[in-house]
């Protein structure tokens, strides 16, 4: 997956949910990560209006309101064993 910029509304993550337009960079976690191969979502910026977000990030994709790529932490790490036998 090639990295891409996406505008989402509302601006939502694990610890926040704001009525703003959030801009995120999507890609894949690198081989050195325990999340290797899974989708990586990085917050870039947020704006009060869609027009401001588009002006600041003209290459960002907008799919409409209500589209959010946030994945809860519990779901993202579900594949990691929880045993303590190191």
Residue pairs with C-beta under 8 A, 6 or more apart in sequence:
1 26
1 27
1 28
1 39
2 27
3 25
3 26
3 27
4 25
4 26
4 27
4 61
5 23
5 24
5 25
5 26
5 44
5 57
5 59
5 60
5 61
6 23
6 24
6 25
6 26
6 60
6 61
6 62
6 63
6 69
7 21
7 22
7 23
7 50
7 53
7 54
7 57
7 60
7 61
7 62
8 21
8 22
8 23
8 24
8 67
8 68
8 69
9 19
9 20
9 21
9 22
9 50
9 65
9 66
9 67
10 17
10 18
10 19
10 20
10 22
10 65
10 68
11 17
11 18
11 19
11 20
11 21
11 22
11 46
12 18
12 22
12 68
12 70
13 43
13 70
14 70
14 72
14 73
18 46
20 46
20 47
20 48
21 46
21 47
21 48
21 49
21 50
21 52
21 53
22 43
22 45
22 46
23 43
23 44
23 45
23 46
23 47
23 53
23 56
23 57
23 60
24 41
24 42
24 43
24 44
24 69
25 41
25 42
25 44
26 39
26 40
26 41
26 42
26 69
27 39
27 40
27 42
28 37
28 38
28 39
28 40
29 35
29 36
29 37
29 38
29 39
29 40
30 36
34 77
34 80
35 76
35 77
38 76
39 69
39 71
41 69
41 70
41 71
44 57
45 53
45 56
45 57
46 53
47 53
47 56
50 62
53 60
53 62
54 60
54 62
